[in-house]
Amino acid sequence: MTQFFQFEQDFIQSMRCIPMVMRYKLDSSGVKMKLEHWGKLDDAEKQRFVDMPCGTAEEAQAYHHALQTLIETKSGAKAKVLEIPSNPLWKQTDIPVQVLEKAESCDVEISAAQWQGLTDLQRFALIKLSRPSHENHNFVPALKEFGVIS
């Protein structure tokens, strides 16, 4: 079963935005999918890529190829290719500075033990939600959902 977060519920039903689980797979497979690409996919195609495995190097490669093929078919050009980090921030045991700074700006503390107790997808979500360029009104709701704060 695909994991959607509670803080995403306002748009998951319509799938008008790219859910975190999909964004995680995009980063893991090296595809820079734009919202305009996402909007060209039908509901079944969106669900296919939300559900498609992308956990191993082989799965990520297959995911990348299948998604790029579909994007090219739908839009006439492939999506930009992202470098896949060998040691992504969400797999590291140290809390990224941007997450600490965002937490501090929200008067919240995150301990190393709490960070290490999160799943890779939860860590990924907090990293994405703490970016200065991101609309980050979901940062605190995500921390609550993940049990970091009450």
N, C-alpha and C positions, 0 to 999 in steps of 0.2 A: 504494500500500500504506500502511495506517495505521501510524503510528509509536507503538509502546508502548515504554516504557523498561524496562530490566532490573530496576530497583528496584521495579517494579510487578508483577513476575511472580507473586508470591504470591497475587494476586487477579484477574489478567487473565483466566485461563481461565474462572472463574466469573462474571466481570464484576459481582461483588458491590459493588465500590466504583467510583466514577466515575474513569476514567483521566484522566491529565493532558491528553491531546490533546482529550478532551471538555470538560474544565474550561476549557481555553484557548478553545475555541469558544464555550462559555457566556459567558465574560467578553467575548469579541469580539462576541457578538451581543446581549448585554444581558439574558440570562436567568439568574435565580437559581434553579437547579434544586436541590432538596433530595434527599438520599439516599432519602427515602420516595418521591419522584417516580420516581427512577431505578429503584427496586425494583419499581415497577408496570409497567415496560416489559418486553416479552418480548425474548429474545435478538436476534431479527431487527430489532426497533425500535432497540435499543441500538446494534447494528452499523450500522444506517442512519445514525444521527446521529453516530457516530464517524467514518464515512466521508464524510459529506456535506460538500461544500466550504463554507468560511466565510472565505475570504481577502480578498474584496473587499467594499465597502459593500453592493452588491446581493446578494451571496451571504449576507452576515451578516443582512440584512433577511429574505431568504427562509428562512434557517435559523431565525431568531427566530420567524417566523410559523408555520412547520411544527411546530416543537417546542412552542410555546405551544398550538397546536391539539391536538396529541397529549396533552400534559399535562392540558389541560382535559377531553379525552375520557376519559382514564384516571382522573382524580382529582376531577373536578367543578369545578375552579377552576384558573385560570391561575397560573403561577409568578410570583413577584415580578419586576419589571423592574429591571434594573441600568442605571446610567448607563454609557455606553460612553465611556471616556476618549479624548480627542482625541490625546493623546501618552502612551500607556501605558508604564509603567516598563520592560517587557520590550523596548521599541523604543528606549530611551534608551541612549546610549553610556556614561553614568556608572553605576557600580554603586550600586544602591539601598542606603541606610544599613542597612536591616534585613538585607540579604544580607551586608554587611560585618560587622555585629555578630554574626550567626549564625556566620559563618566564624571570626571571632575567638574566639567561645566554644568552637569545636571545634579551636582551635589550627591554623587553616588560613588561608593568604593567597590571595586572588584578585587577580590584576593586572587593570588596565584592558584590556590586550591580550587576556588570557584571556576576560574578559567579552565583549569585542567580537567574539571569535572564535566565540562560541556562537550557536546558532540562536535565533530568537524563542521557540520552544517550550521549548528548554533554559533560557533565561533565565526564562521564565514559571514553569517547574517550580521553579527555585531560589528565586524570589520566594515562591511558594506554600509551599515547604518551609521557608522561613525565618520564616514568621509565628509569632508567639508562641502563637497559639491553635491552631496546627496540630501534629499529632503528627509531630514532625520527625526521627524516627529514620532517615529516608531521605535527609537532607541530604548527609551524607558519602558514602554510596553513589552518590548522583547526581553529586557532584563527581568521584568516581572514574570513573564511567561516561562523563562528558562530557570526560574527559582533563584536568581542571583540577588534580587531584592524582593521585599514583600509589599 
